[in-house]
Amino acid sequence: MIKGLHHNAYRCRDSEETRKFYEDFLGLPLVHTLLIEQTKTGRTTGAGVLHTFFQLDDGSCLAFFEAPDMPFAFKDQHDFDLHIALEVEPEHLERMFAKGKSEGREVRGVSDHHFIRSIYFRDPNGYVIELAAKVPGQESAMDPTKNGARAKLADWQARKPASSATA
């Protein structure tokens, strides 16, 4: 049924600024742009909307919408509320850490999560980008027959405090 991820889409402030980060810094090629001046339902988009696609090695894409006549109000939030995690080879993780530091970017990490090691950047729009490299044993750590994922979820549900936060 579901074959894989085609793309995830996000808003951006400026398409060229976004391109510089994703293509020039991260190395994801810009593979498609789509200018939307009228939606399929006939609604006009004012100044238009530019939809850009940056491709990962597996063929999926990160995509962005720039809508110059609509305010872009990024809600600053905790890193785990919204972040984009991209898999890299272990040696690439170290190179990107050094590259980010040499360019004066804020780089956090290296964080050892026991099944991956990660570093973190913010893109020009405020989104947190995680680069994650698998470590030996990752397959076993992600195997629900070995890691007790359902039992841990059930335990969490049973012991967590009642939440006042609603969607």
HELIX and SHEET records of a PDB file:
HELIX    1   1 SER A   15  ARG A   19  1                                   5    
HELIX    2   2 LYS A   20  PHE A   25  3                                   6    
HELIX    3   3 PRO A   90  SER A  102  1                                  13    
HELIX    4   4 GLN A  138  ALA A  141  1                                   4    
HELIX    5   5 PRO A  144  ASN A  147  1                                   4    
HELIX    6   6 ALA A  149  ARG A  159  1                                  11    
SHEET    1   A 4 HIS A   7  ARG A  11  0                                        
SHEET    2   A 4 CYS A  61  GLU A  66  1                                        
SHEET    3   A 4 THR A  44  GLN A  55 -1                                        
SHEET    4   A 4 LEU A  30  GLN A  38 -1                                        
SHEET    1   B 4 HIS A  83  GLU A  87  0                                        
SHEET    2   B 4 VAL A 128  LYS A 134  1                                        
SHEET    3   B 4 ILE A 116  ARG A 122 -1                                        
SHEET    4   B 4 ARG A 108  ASP A 112 -1                                        
END                                                                             
